[in-house]
Amino acid sequence: MAIKIVKEPNPKPGTLGRIELYALAIGQVIGAGVITLIVPAIKMTGYSAWLAYFAAIIMGFVMIAPNIFISSTLRLGGGNYSMLCDLAGPTISGIFAFAYLTQCLSLSLFGASASAYLGDIIPVLGGRGPRIIVGISLLTFFYVVNLLGIDIMAKAQKMMTWLLIAALVIFSVAGIVKMKLPIFDFTDPGFLVNGWGITFANGQINGGFFGAVLLFVYSCQGYYMTTAYGRDAKNARKDIPVVLIMAVPTLLVLYVGVALAGTGVMSIEEYGNSTTLVFAAQRIFPAWLFYAFIIGGPIMALLSTLNSSFAYNSITIGQSCDDGWLPVSFGKKNGKGARIWILTFMYALGIIPILFGLSITVITNMVQLFTSFFAFLNFVAYIKMPKKYPEAWKKARFHISAGLYYAVCVVSLVCFLIVFWKACLSMNMSLAVANITALLVMAVIGIWRAKSGNIEIHTSVWAED
């Protein structure tokens, strides 16, 4: 049976307004990065870590910029998968449908990061066994929350996001007030401990200012996933692109502020073997406020990202099940509209790196490698959008000339290529080969399914709300 393409009718407006979408975007992007990558980056580049975060936010915006124009033109029912089905064609969307399953490993990052924080606070939880138990317990809790449906998930996300923003602002302000190190002195030996570029050890990236930027940039892109809520948004083409833009100044204030505080109150030597901001927070806050910060800041950041990651990934994978790339039964919904088996698969896959005790940095590099691979597929769709939807493109809320738009897409792809290269050189050879092999196997399966047929693609892409 050949591949059949069915255009879905435009659904009624959803229930998510701009505030809910903003909460989902910020909750998605602020997670393991700002909380767990700052200390490793300080060790890579020194006092300049705050500047590296600023550069990473700008780079991250450039990387996801095409999504602003796509979401301003089109309402996407299944995120990037829907976009690829409609704009890039069946084979590309088939490759994405299978390769995207690897992305679910990112859930382990948030569980592992939260357990690392709790291990620094409560010594009895610092061992490998307790960290595994804590990480799996957190995954279990939000697995259950997402089984209750998107409305419950969104309400939980909104509450966590406001607590998170408040905690990070308080940490930033209090830390900046107590800064004691010369973090703005570009001539100080501690400002660039490994130079402006990238340093290597045993063939792997281990330091340098630009190395820190490429590590940080992982935490500066996740808000693009808000495009997946097009079906559930009240006014997708107006609200989603605005929310994507609103995320940038939010990140500049929160990320750079936290990096300034974390860099300015403690030296590299004082952090020792820790990879968290726990000890910096102890220096900044009195005991009662320290515990409030840990709960409202790091823990809330990690949990909000874990919560929204379950939701986004299940929407994207669920759409590919509906189309027949993956078994339809795999995408089964419960009475609340939650994808039971997809959420269960994500939950199980997220547990694996936690059980093996992989470090936060290693998991980050694995996820960066996967997301950079998807960028090659997305590029095919990006460049076809203006010609396929010329009228909607002209009327888009954020419209630029086609030439400038194509240039934005090319620059975005180049940035992803750099991150892909960095991810490969930041892990040992066997792990890099294993991850690339997994992606290639998934790609081959996607191509085979496209040729074997028996696929009915429902293009949930609409040029009106």
Secondary structure, 3 states (H helix, E strand, C coil): CCCEEEECCCCCCCCECHHHHHHHHHHHHCCHHHHHCHHHHHHHHHHHHHHHHHHHHHHHHHHHHHHHHHHHHCEECCHHHHHHHHHCCHHHHHHHHHHHHHHHHHHHHHHHHHHHHHHHHCHHHCCHHHHHHHHHHHHHHHHHHHHCCHHHHHHHHHHHHHHHHHHHHHHHHHHHHCCCCCCCCCCCCCCCCCCCCCEEECCEEEECHHHHHHHHHHHHCHHHHHHHHCCCECCHHHHHHHHHHHHHHHHHHHHHHHHHHHHHHCCHHHHCCCCCCHHHHHHHCCHHHHHHHHHHHHHHHHHHHHHHHHHHHHHHHHHHHHHCCCCHHHHCECCCCCEHHHHHHHHHHHHHHHHHCCCHHHHHHHHHHHHHHHHHHHHHHHCCHHHHCHHHHHHCCCCCCHHHHHHHHHHHHHHHHHHHHHHHCCCCHHHHHHHHHHHHHHHHHHHHHHHHCCCEEEECEECCC
